[in-house]
Amino acid sequence: MLIGTYSGRGAEYLDPGTGQMVGVDREEVKERFLRGEIDVLVCTDAAAEGLNLQTADLLINFDLGWNPMKVEQRIGRIDRIGQKHKDIFVQNLCYLGSAEEIVYGRLLSRLAEANLIVGTQQVSLLPVTPEEFQQLAEGVMTQEELTAKARERIEMRRKQTESMEISPQDLYDIYMRMGRASDPAPVNLAAIWEALSGSQYLKDLGCVVSNEPERPVLSLFGLEYIPDGAVLTVSRDLYEEGLADGGTRVHFASYGDPFFDAVLQHFGDFDLPACIHRISVPVHGMDDVEMVGYAVACQGPGGSGEVRLVRSWPDLAGLQLAEAVSLTEAEVGPLREQLKRMAWEEIQPYLAADRIERGNIRAAHAHEMLNYLVARGLLEIRARYAGEGALYMPVLREVESLYQDRERVNLPDLPADIIKPVKEDLLFECHVPGVGDKAQIYVPQILARTALNATNRLVDSMKVKKSELRVDTVLARLQREIEIKRRQ
């Protein structure tokens, strides 16, 4: 079995000829693994982010961190778009009766809490409890019974996920409709490869295009700032896997790659002919952003002349330059106005982002005010029983005890004049009558928890010993915060 290693210190792979581990850079080990020249890749957390290992089908976690996102990040290295296997298997290992078992239980608890906020996620950790682990170890529960429970919970979560999320097929159909409705990108990978591989100028410099359609490669020669023999490709697979010889690094022929940018810079050093004029117009509402097009004098049908606006690669299809023509401002001006109209039409949907952001800020203030209103109402309920001069901490514990045997508590005396203007911005339903000055809300545990947490943050800022803090002082502070949020 061919072994590779990947860590912060570097990488190695087993040479089958010598039976020895060979030290190389981490990129080469990744490429060998993707090409199938490494069977098992042993990694530290250095591989948990930014590494694509989509040819793998099994992940074994033999250490479980405290942060469940670490496990999710590792899974994301192989369970990703472009993965080679339909099914991905994840196995998490821990010792019964060890500290890892405790961590395991806490991870499950954290994931459950996260589900309350963002909905159910993929099951990346076995859905069993520490108590069930213990029962298995003591022989009270058989392995088959534990497996049946885990499968039942996984199936339940799967159904919950399906009820809350858009199916992959529906999501695909949505993206396809959006793609057909929107304008294509000005330049895509196919256009880049057509331009590079079809350039007679690059061929005259000595650049060589591969003859394998499935492995498109352009070897560069004769270009300043680029070493001879450098390789460009538009194949994502080839870029990930590298060349079989492992000696030449493959560069991706797209914006941001230093060698591709150097090729663009080389062509940009040439002046445009007089029959081509670059047009740029500012984009409304976006500083330092412009839309660019080109006014091009070309030969029309039957040899007639015309000036065409070129904005993307497809616009070049069938275009023949009228090289003897020099464009004037009178010819370019109408195309500049046309480009301005296009810029305005295309930016309109994105200008909605400011409106959405303002709505989000308004909703955030509304929920913060609701937190203070709920906290005030809950504290007042228990303060009535505690009497005048009651201390804050005992009343707080009394409020927390309200939820020991119930899922929600009814607050009937919220001020309707405060709730009504922000009702539509709230995630929790408030009943506001058409007449009267009182509104009510059924406060679930999660809202009560956030309300009390917000109150405790206020208490911490008051720099008063909690053991001496009176509940009426906290209620007064909550009322001031409510008035501030109301004005916002």
C-alpha positions as CSV (number, residue, x, y, z in Angstrom):
1,M,0.0,0.0,0.0
2,L,1.4,3.4,-1.0
3,I,1.5,5.8,1.9
4,G,1.8,9.6,1.8
5,T,2.1,12.2,4.6
6,Y,1.0,15.8,4.7
7,S,1.7,18.1,7.7
8,G,2.9,21.6,8.6
9,R,6.5,20.4,8.3
10,G,6.2,19.2,4.8
11,A,5.3,16.0,2.9
12,E,6.5,12.6,2.0
13,Y,5.5,9.6,-0.1
14,L,6.6,6.0,-0.3
15,D,8.7,5.1,-3.3
16,P,7.6,1.6,-4.3
17,G,11.0,0.9,-6.0
18,T,13.2,1.6,-2.9
19,G,10.6,1.2,-0.2
20,Q,11.8,4.5,1.3
21,M,9.9,7.6,2.2
22,V,10.8,10.5,-0.2
23,G,10.5,14.1,1.1
24,V,8.8,16.5,-1.4
25,D,6.7,19.6,-1.2
26,R,3.1,19.3,-0.1
27,E,1.7,20.3,-3.5
28,E,3.4,17.3,-5.1
29,V,2.0,14.8,-2.6
30,K,-1.5,16.2,-3.2
31,E,-1.1,15.8,-6.9
32,R,0.2,12.2,-6.5
33,F,-2.8,11.4,-4.3
34,L,-5.2,12.8,-6.9
35,R,-3.5,10.8,-9.7
36,G,-3.9,7.6,-7.6
37,E,-0.1,7.2,-7.0
38,I,-0.8,7.3,-3.2
39,D,-3.4,5.0,-1.6
40,V,-3.5,6.4,2.0
41,L,-2.7,10.0,2.9
42,V,-1.9,10.5,6.6
43,C,-2.5,14.2,7.5
44,T,-2.4,16.6,10.4
45,D,-4.8,19.5,10.7
46,A,-2.6,21.2,8.1
47,A,-4.9,19.5,5.5
48,A,-8.2,20.5,7.1
49,E,-8.5,23.7,5.1
50,G,-7.8,24.7,1.5
51,L,-7.0,21.2,0.2
52,N,-9.0,19.4,-2.4
53,L,-8.9,15.7,-2.2
54,Q,-12.0,14.8,-4.2
55,T,-10.7,11.4,-5.3
56,A,-10.9,10.0,-1.8
57,D,-13.9,8.0,-0.4
58,L,-13.0,7.4,3.2
59,L,-12.0,9.7,6.1
60,I,-10.8,8.3,9.4
61,N,-10.7,10.8,12.3
62,F,-8.4,9.3,15.0
63,D,-8.5,12.5,17.0
64,L,-11.6,14.6,17.7
65,G,-11.1,18.3,18.4
66,W,-13.3,20.3,20.7
67,N,-14.6,22.4,17.8
68,P,-17.0,20.4,15.7
69,M,-16.2,22.6,12.7
70,K,-12.7,21.0,12.6
71,V,-14.4,17.6,11.8
72,E,-16.7,19.3,9.2
73,Q,-13.6,21.0,7.6
74,R,-11.9,17.6,7.2
75,I,-15.0,16.1,5.7
76,G,-15.2,19.0,3.3
77,R,-11.8,18.0,1.8
78,I,-13.3,14.9,0.2
79,D,-17.1,15.5,0.2
80,R,-17.2,18.3,-2.3
81,I,-18.2,19.4,-5.8
82,G,-16.4,17.2,-8.3
83,Q,-15.9,14.2,-5.9
84,K,-15.2,10.9,-7.7
85,H,-17.3,8.6,-5.5
86,K,-21.0,8.7,-5.0
87,D,-20.7,7.6,-1.3
88,I,-18.3,9.2,1.1
89,F,-17.6,7.3,4.4
90,V,-16.4,8.9,7.6
91,Q,-15.3,7.0,10.6
92,N,-14.5,8.7,14.0
93,L,-12.5,6.8,16.6
94,C,-12.4,7.3,20.3
95,Y,-11.7,5.1,23.4
96,L,-14.5,4.0,25.6
97,G,-14.1,5.5,29.1
98,S,-11.6,8.1,27.9
99,A,-11.6,11.9,27.9
100,E,-12.3,11.6,24.2
101,E,-15.6,10.0,25.0
102,I,-16.5,13.1,27.1
103,V,-15.4,15.4,24.2
104,Y,-17.5,13.3,21.8
105,G,-20.6,13.9,23.9
106,R,-19.9,17.7,24.1
107,L,-19.4,17.8,20.3
108,L,-22.9,16.3,19.8
109,S,-24.3,18.8,22.3
110,R,-22.8,21.7,20.4
111,L,-24.1,20.4,17.1
112,A,-27.5,20.1,18.6
113,E,-27.4,23.7,19.8
114,A,-26.2,24.8,16.4
115,N,-29.1,23.0,14.8
116,L,-31.5,25.3,16.8
117,I,-30.0,28.3,15.0
118,V,-29.2,27.2,11.5
119,G,-31.2,24.0,11.0
120,T,-30.1,20.4,10.8
121,Q,-26.8,19.6,9.2
122,Q,-25.2,16.5,7.8
123,V,-24.6,13.8,10.4
124,S,-20.8,13.9,10.7
125,L,-20.7,12.4,14.2
126,L,-22.3,9.2,15.3
127,P,-25.7,10.1,16.9
128,V,-25.3,8.3,20.2
129,T,-25.0,9.5,23.7
130,P,-22.2,9.0,26.3
131,E,-24.7,7.0,28.4
132,E,-25.3,4.6,25.5
133,F,-21.6,4.2,25.1
134,Q,-21.4,3.3,28.8
135,Q,-24.3,0.9,28.4
136,L,-22.5,-0.8,25.5
137,A,-19.3,-1.1,27.6
138,E,-21.2,-2.6,30.5
139,G,-23.1,-5.1,28.4
140,V,-26.5,-3.6,29.1
141,M,-26.9,-2.8,25.4
142,T,-25.8,-4.9,22.5
143,Q,-23.9,-3.5,19.5
144,E,-26.9,-4.3,17.3
145,E,-29.3,-2.4,19.5
146,L,-26.9,0.6,19.5
147,T,-26.6,0.4,15.7
148,A,-30.4,0.3,15.4
149,K,-30.8,3.4,17.5
150,A,-28.1,5.3,15.6
151,R,-29.7,4.4,12.2
152,E,-33.2,5.4,13.5
153,R,-31.8,8.9,14.5
154,I,-29.9,9.3,11.3
155,E,-33.1,8.6,9.3
156,M,-35.1,11.0,11.4
157,R,-32.5,13.7,10.8
158,R,-32.5,13.0,7.1
159,K,-36.3,13.5,7.0
160,Q,-36.0,16.7,9.0
161,T,-33.3,18.0,6.6
162,E,-35.4,17.1,3.5
163,S,-38.4,19.0,5.0
164,M,-36.2,22.1,5.7
165,E,-34.0,22.3,2.6
166,I,-34.4,22.5,-1.1
167,S,-33.6,19.2,-2.8
168,P,-30.4,19.0,-5.0
169,Q,-32.5,18.6,-8.1
170,D,-34.7,21.6,-7.4
171,L,-31.6,23.6,-6.5
172,Y,-29.9,22.6,-9.8
173,D,-33.0,23.6,-11.7
174,I,-33.1,27.0,-10.0
175,Y,-29.4,27.7,-10.9
176,M,-30.0,26.6,-14.5
177,R,-32.9,29.0,-14.8
178,M,-30.9,31.8,-13.3
179,G,-28.0,31.0,-15.6
180,R,-30.3,31.2,-18.7
181,A,-31.8,34.4,-17.5
182,S,-28.6,36.2,-16.9
183,D,-25.9,37.4,-19.3
184,P,-23.0,35.0,-19.8
185,A,-19.6,36.0,-18.5
186,P,-17.6,38.2,-20.9
187,V,-14.8,35.6,-21.0
188,N,-14.9,31.9,-19.9
189,L,-12.3,29.1,-19.8
190,A,-13.3,27.9,-23.3
191,A,-12.7,31.4,-24.7
192,I,-9.4,31.7,-22.9
193,W,-8.2,28.4,-24.4
194,E,-9.5,29.3,-27.8
195,A,-7.5,32.6,-27.7
196,L,-4.3,31.0,-26.4
197,S,-4.3,27.9,-28.5
198,G,-5.3,29.8,-31.7
199,S,-2.8,32.6,-31.3
200,Q,-0.4,32.6,-34.3
201,Y,1.7,35.2,-32.5
202,L,2.4,32.9,-29.5
203,K,3.2,30.0,-31.9
204,D,5.7,32.3,-33.7
205,L,7.4,33.0,-30.4
206,G,7.9,29.2,-29.9
207,C,4.9,28.3,-27.7
208,V,3.7,24.8,-28.1
209,V,0.1,23.5,-27.8
210,S,-0.5,19.9,-26.9
211,N,-2.3,17.6,-29.3
212,E,-4.4,15.9,-26.6
213,P,-7.9,17.4,-26.4
214,E,-8.5,15.8,-23.0
215,R,-5.3,17.3,-21.5
216,P,-5.1,20.9,-23.0
217,V,-1.6,22.2,-22.3
218,L,0.2,25.3,-23.6
219,S,4.0,25.3,-23.0
220,L,5.3,28.9,-23.0
221,F,8.5,30.1,-24.7
222,G,10.0,33.4,-25.6
223,L,7.9,35.6,-23.2
224,E,9.5,38.1,-20.8
225,Y,9.2,37.3,-17.1
226,I,8.0,33.8,-17.8
227,P,10.6,30.9,-17.7
228,D,10.7,28.8,-20.8
229,G,8.8,25.6,-20.5
230,A,6.2,27.0,-18.1
231,V,2.8,25.3,-18.5
232,L,-0.7,26.7,-18.7
233,T,-3.9,24.7,-18.8
234,V,-7.7,25.4,-18.5
235,S,-8.3,21.8,-17.3
236,R,-9.3,21.9,-13.6
237,D,-8.4,18.2,-13.2
238,L,-5.0,18.6,-14.8
239,Y,-4.3,21.7,-12.6
240,E,-5.2,19.7,-9.5
241,E,-3.4,16.5,-10.4
242,G,-0.3,17.9,-12.2
243,L,1.7,16.3,-14.9
244,A,2.7,12.7,-14.5
245,D,6.4,13.5,-14.5
246,G,5.9,15.6,-11.4
247,G,8.7,18.0,-12.5
248,T,6.8,20.9,-14.0
249,R,4.2,22.8,-12.0
250,V,0.9,23.3,-13.9
251,H,-0.5,26.9,-13.9
252,F,-4.1,27.7,-14.4
253,A,-4.9,29.9,-17.4
254,S,-7.2,32.3,-15.6
255,Y,-7.0,35.7,-13.9
256,G,-4.9,35.8,-10.7
257,D,-2.3,33.2,-11.9
258,P,1.1,35.1,-12.2
259,F,2.0,33.5,-15.5
260,F,-1.4,34.0,-17.2
261,D,-1.3,37.7,-15.9
262,A,2.2,38.0,-17.4
263,V,0.8,36.8,-20.8
264,L,-2.0,39.4,-20.6
265,Q,0.5,42.1,-19.7
266,H,2.7,41.2,-22.7
267,F,-0.3,41.7,-25.0
268,G,-1.3,44.8,-23.2
269,D,2.0,46.5,-24.0
270,F,0.9,46.8,-27.6
271,D,-1.1,49.9,-28.7
272,L,-4.6,49.5,-30.0
273,P,-5.0,50.2,-33.7
274,A,-6.9,53.3,-34.7
275,C,-10.0,51.2,-35.7
276,I,-10.4,50.1,-32.0
277,H,-11.3,52.5,-29.2
278,R,-11.6,51.5,-25.5
279,I,-14.7,52.8,-23.7
280,S,-15.2,52.9,-20.0
281,V,-18.1,54.3,-18.0
282,P,-18.6,54.5,-14.2
283,V,-21.0,52.2,-12.5
284,H,-23.7,54.1,-10.5
285,G,-23.5,53.6,-6.8
286,M,-20.1,51.7,-6.8
287,D,-16.9,53.7,-6.3
288,D,-13.9,52.9,-8.4
289,V,-15.9,50.4,-10.5
290,E,-16.4,50.8,-14.3
291,M,-17.9,48.9,-17.2
292,V,-15.6,48.5,-20.1
293,G,-16.3,47.9,-23.8
294,Y,-14.6,48.5,-27.1
295,A,-15.8,50.4,-30.2
296,V,-14.6,48.5,-33.2
297,A,-14.7,49.6,-36.8
298,C,-15.3,46.5,-38.9
299,Q,-16.5,45.4,-42.3
300,G,-20.1,44.6,-42.5
301,P,-22.0,42.4,-45.0
302,G,-21.1,43.2,-48.6
303,G,-18.0,45.1,-47.6
304,S,-20.0,48.0,-46.0
305,G,-18.5,49.6,-42.9
306,E,-20.0,49.6,-39.4
307,V,-18.9,50.4,-35.8
308,R,-19.7,47.6,-33.3
309,L,-19.7,47.5,-29.5
310,V,-17.7,44.6,-28.2
311,R,-18.3,43.6,-24.6
312,S,-17.5,39.9,-24.5
313,W,-15.8,37.1,-26.4
314,P,-18.9,36.0,-28.4
315,D,-19.1,39.5,-29.8
316,L,-15.9,38.7,-31.8
317,A,-17.5,36.0,-33.8
318,G,-17.3,36.7,-37.5
319,L,-15.7,40.1,-36.9
320,Q,-13.4,41.5,-39.5
321,L,-11.4,44.7,-38.7
322,A,-11.5,47.7,-40.9
323,E,-7.9,48.4,-40.2
324,A,-7.7,51.5,-42.5
325,V,-10.4,53.3,-40.5
326,S,-9.7,55.7,-37.7
327,L,-12.6,56.1,-35.3
328,T,-13.9,59.6,-34.4
329,E,-15.6,60.7,-31.2
330,A,-18.8,61.2,-33.2
331,E,-18.7,57.4,-34.0
332,V,-17.7,56.4,-30.5
333,G,-20.2,58.7,-28.6
334,P,-23.4,56.7,-29.3
335,L,-21.7,53.4,-28.2
336,R,-20.6,55.1,-25.0
337,E,-24.2,56.1,-24.2
338,Q,-25.3,52.6,-25.0
339,L,-22.7,51.2,-22.6
340,K,-24.0,53.6,-19.9
341,R,-27.5,52.3,-20.3
342,M,-26.3,48.7,-20.0
343,A,-24.3,49.5,-16.9
344,W,-27.4,51.1,-15.3
345,E,-29.6,48.1,-16.2
346,E,-27.2,45.6,-14.9
347,I,-26.4,47.3,-11.6
348,Q,-30.1,47.8,-10.6
349,P,-30.5,44.4,-8.8
350,Y,-27.3,44.9,-6.8
351,L,-28.4,48.3,-5.6
352,A,-31.0,46.4,-3.6
353,A,-28.1,45.3,-1.3
354,D,-28.2,48.7,0.5
355,R,-31.9,48.4,1.1
356,I,-31.5,44.9,2.4
357,E,-28.7,45.9,4.7
358,R,-30.8,48.8,6.1
359,G,-33.6,46.3,6.7
360,N,-31.2,43.9,8.5
361,I,-29.9,46.7,10.7
362,R,-33.5,47.7,11.5
363,A,-34.4,44.1,12.3
364,A,-31.3,43.8,14.5
365,H,-32.4,46.8,16.6
366,A,-35.9,45.4,16.8
367,H,-34.7,42.1,18.1
368,E,-32.4,43.7,20.6
369,M,-35.3,45.8,21.9
370,L,-37.4,42.6,22.1
371,N,-34.7,41.0,24.1
372,Y,-34.8,43.8,26.7
373,L,-38.7,43.8,26.7
374,V,-38.8,40.0,27.3
375,A,-36.1,40.2,30.0
376,R,-37.9,43.0,31.7
377,G,-41.2,41.1,31.6
378,L,-39.7,37.8,32.9
379,L,-37.9,39.6,35.7
380,E,-41.0,41.5,36.7
381,I,-43.0,38.3,36.9
382,R,-40.7,36.8,39.5
383,A,-39.9,40.1,41.2
384,R,-43.5,40.5,42.3
385,Y,-43.2,37.3,44.4
386,A,-39.7,38.3,45.8
387,G,-41.0,41.6,47.2
388,E,-39.5,45.1,47.3
389,G,-35.7,45.4,47.4
390,A,-35.2,41.9,45.9
391,L,-31.7,41.0,44.7
392,Y,-31.1,40.4,41.0
393,M,-29.3,37.0,41.1
394,P,-32.0,35.1,43.1
395,V,-34.7,36.6,40.8
396,L,-32.6,35.6,37.8
397,R,-32.5,32.0,39.0
398,E,-36.2,32.1,39.6
399,V,-36.7,33.1,36.0
400,E,-34.5,30.3,34.7
401,S,-36.6,27.9,36.8
402,L,-39.7,28.9,34.8
403,Y,-38.4,26.7,31.9
404,Q,-37.6,23.6,33.9
405,D,-41.0,22.0,33.1
406,R,-42.3,24.0,30.1
407,E,-41.1,25.0,26.6
408,R,-42.4,28.5,26.6
409,V,-43.9,31.2,28.9
410,N,-46.6,33.7,28.1
411,L,-45.9,37.4,28.5
412,P,-49.2,39.3,28.2
413,D,-48.3,42.8,29.1
414,L,-45.8,44.1,26.5
415,P,-46.3,47.7,25.4
416,A,-48.2,47.5,22.1
417,D,-47.1,51.0,21.0
418,I,-43.4,49.7,21.0
419,I,-44.1,46.3,19.5
420,K,-46.4,47.3,16.7
421,P,-44.0,49.4,14.6
422,V,-41.3,46.6,14.6
423,K,-43.6,43.6,14.5
424,E,-42.8,42.7,10.9
425,D,-39.1,42.7,11.6
426,L,-39.3,40.1,14.4
427,L,-38.6,36.4,14.0
428,F,-41.0,35.6,16.9
429,E,-44.7,36.1,16.6
430,C,-46.2,38.8,18.8
431,H,-50.0,39.2,19.1
432,V,-50.8,42.9,18.9
433,P,-54.6,43.7,19.2
434,G,-56.2,46.3,17.0
435,V,-57.3,48.2,20.1
436,G,-55.7,48.5,23.5
437,D,-52.2,49.2,24.7
438,K,-51.0,45.6,25.5
439,A,-49.4,43.0,23.3
440,Q,-48.5,39.5,24.2
441,I,-45.8,36.9,23.1
442,Y,-45.2,33.3,23.9
443,V,-41.5,33.3,24.8
444,P,-39.7,30.0,23.8
445,Q,-36.6,28.9,25.6
446,I,-34.2,30.1,23.0
447,L,-35.7,33.7,23.1
448,A,-35.6,33.7,26.9
449,R,-32.0,32.6,26.8
450,T,-30.9,35.3,24.4
451,A,-32.9,37.9,26.4
452,L,-31.2,37.0,29.7
453,N,-27.8,36.8,28.1
454,A,-28.3,40.4,26.8
455,T,-29.4,41.5,30.3
456,N,-26.3,39.9,31.8
457,R,-24.1,41.8,29.4
458,L,-25.8,45.0,30.6
459,V,-25.2,44.0,34.2
460,D,-21.6,43.3,33.5
461,S,-21.2,46.8,32.1
462,M,-22.7,48.3,35.3
463,K,-19.6,47.4,37.3
464,V,-21.6,46.5,40.4
465,K,-21.2,43.4,42.4
466,K,-23.9,41.0,41.3
467,S,-24.4,39.8,44.8
468,E,-25.5,43.3,45.8
469,L,-27.4,44.3,42.7
470,R,-31.1,44.9,43.2
471,V,-33.6,43.8,40.5
472,D,-35.3,47.2,40.4
473,T,-31.9,48.7,39.3
474,V,-31.7,46.2,36.5
475,L,-35.3,46.9,35.4
476,A,-34.6,50.6,35.3
477,R,-31.5,50.0,33.1
478,L,-33.5,47.8,30.8
479,Q,-36.1,50.5,30.4
480,R,-33.5,53.0,29.4
481,E,-32.1,50.6,26.8
482,I,-35.5,50.0,25.4
483,E,-36.0,53.8,24.9
484,I,-32.7,54.1,23.2
485,K,-33.5,51.2,20.8
486,R,-36.9,52.6,20.2
487,R,-35.4,55.9,18.9
488,Q,-33.0,53.9,16.7
